[in-house]
Amino acid sequence: MKGPILTVLLLLAAGPVAAEPGPDQTALAQRYLADTGGSYELIEQQIYVTAGVMGDTPDSHARQHALQQAADKHRAELDALDTQLAALIAATYSEDELRAAVGFLESPAGRAIAQKKHAYYTAMFARDRPPLAYSDDENTAIATYAATPQALSMQAKSADILKQTLALAEPVQTAIRKNAQTIYCRTTHKCTDDSGYDQNAGPSIRE
């Protein structure tokens, strides 16, 4: 389950802090994070990957729903994580970099790409899942932005702060995984013995 969140966190990563961000830079960082979906959308992508690994089965659906319910229960923590990530982004990306990134993400092509990603990752195993394919214009927009000095600069900085972003995300991710396991056990009883003791989450899960 770490692949997608690693990929998206790389997009959120940046280099060493240079100066205290001003209000415009902070606002751009908040828009950047919102445009990329924030922490909640990362969890949705993880749910999708879990589904893909397990296949289209009743057990897979139960695990997907458990992860979704757990993410909803921890929405306050995810919102708090977004606040931390926005501050980190504002403090480490330059205003010029953020302005270019937000300009792309909020362009017609950028918004269309984001909508397609959201529809794809939230469909789970829906039979009408849309393909994750971009139009020629959207692919051109991606390539054009990726070649800009700002995009190249952001990408070059990504490895420097990856450990910090992962450290920020790990506590709530751990809590969501544990809560999802408990929900799954309560729903399916597949991970309990006759006494109701869960091998992963501990006793008393059959409340």
N, C-alpha and C positions, 0 to 999 in steps of 0.2 A: 504493500500500500504506500510505500514511500516515494515511488517514482514520480507521480504527478505533483505531489506537494513540493518535492525537490525542484522540479522544473519551474513551478510557479514562483517559489521562493527565490530562485535565481533571478527571476524578473524583478523581484522586489529588492534584491540586494544592491549594495553600493559600497563606496570606498570610505576612507577615513574622514572623520568630521573635520571640516575646514573652518566653519564659522557658524555663529548662531543664526538659524534661518529667520528671515523676516516674515511678516504676515502673508505676503503674496506667495512666498515659497511654501509656507505651511498650507495655505489653501490649495495650491497646486498639488501638493503631496496627498492631501485628503481626496481630491478629485481623482488623482491617479489610482489610488487604492480602490476607490469606489468603482472606477471604470474597469478595473481588472477583476472585480467580483468580490474582493475581500476574503476574509477567512472562511466565511460560510460557504462560498463557492468552492473553495479548496476541498472542504469536506464532501461536497456533492461529487467532486471529481474522484475522491477516494472511494466513495460509495460505488461509483461506476466501475472503477478498476476491480473492486471486490466482486462485483457482479460478473465482470468479464472472466475473472479467474475461476469462479465457481460454476459458471454456466447458468442457463435458464432453467432453474429448478425451484421447487417450492422452498427448499432449504435456503437457497440463494436469496429468494425474495424475502424470507424471514430475516435474514441477516441485513439485507439492504434497509428494510423498514426499521430494524433495531438501530442501525447507525443513524438513520434520519431522525428518529425520535430522540436519540441521545444528543445529536447536534442541536435539536430544537431546545432540549432541556438546558443545554450549556450556551444558549445564545448570548447571555450576558457576558460570559467569559470570552466568547468569540468577538463580541463588540469591544471589549476591553483590549483584546489582542490587536484589533484593528487600530485602536488609538495608539498603541505602542508602535505598531508597524508604520503608521503614518508619521509619527514623530521621528522614527529612525530614517524613513525615506526623506523627510524634509531636511534632516540634519546632514545627510550624506550625498544626495543628488543636488546638483546645482539647479538654480532656477531656470537656466536656459535648457538644461536637459529635461526637466519636468515639463516645461512649457511645450517642448517639441513632442514629448511622449503623450501628453494630454491632448495636444492638437491632433495627433494621429488617432488616439483612442476615441475621441469625440467627433471625428469626421464621419461622414456617411458610411464610408467603407469600414472604419473602425467599429462603429456601432453595429453594422451588419454582421461583422465577424464575431463580435461578442454575443450577439443574439443567437447565432448559429451554434456557438460553443455551449451556451446555456441550455438551449433546446436539446442538444445532443447529450449532455451529461446528466440532465434531469429526467430523461425519458426512461432510463433504466432498460427494461426489456420490453418496452412497448413495441408492438408489431409495426407501428407506423413511425419508428425512429427515423428522423431525417438523417441523411448522410452528412458527415462532417466534411463538406467540400465547399471550396470558395470559387467565386466567379473569377474570370480573367482580370476584371478591374480590381477585385479585392486582392488577388495575388500580386498584382502590380503595385498596389498601395503598400502591401506588406514589404515587398522588396525595396521599394523606394524609401520607406521610412527606415528600414534596417540598414541602409547604406548611408544614412545621414551621420555627420560627426557626433551628434548628440546620442544617437542610438548606439553607435560604436563605442563611445565613451562609457555609456552606462553598462554595456556588456563587458567591457574591459575591467570594470570595477567589481563585477558581480562576486568573484570568489573571495574578495577581501572581507565581506561581511556575512557570508552564508552561515557561518557557525553561530553568529549572533541571532539571525532570524530563526534558525532552527531551535536555538535555545529558548527564544521567546514563545515559539509555537508548541514546544514539546509538552509543557504541563497540561494545557487544555486538550491536546490530542490524546494524551494518556488517559485523562479523565473521560473523554468521549468513548475511547475504545473500551475502557472498563465498564462504563455504564451501558454501552451497546451489548456487551457480552452478557450482562445481567438481564437486560431486557429480552435478549434472545433466549436465554435459559428459562425465564419466566414464561415466555410465549410458547416455546416448543418442548421444554423439559428434556431436551436431547442431551444436555450436558450435566444432568443431575443423576445421583444414585437414588435408591429407594427412600433414603432418609430426607431427601431434598437438599443434600449438600452439593454445592456446585464446585467442580474441580478447579475452576478459575476464579470465580467471584466470591467464594466462601459460603457459609451457611445462610439459611433463612431467605432464600430467593423466591420461595413459593408463598409469598404473602397473600 
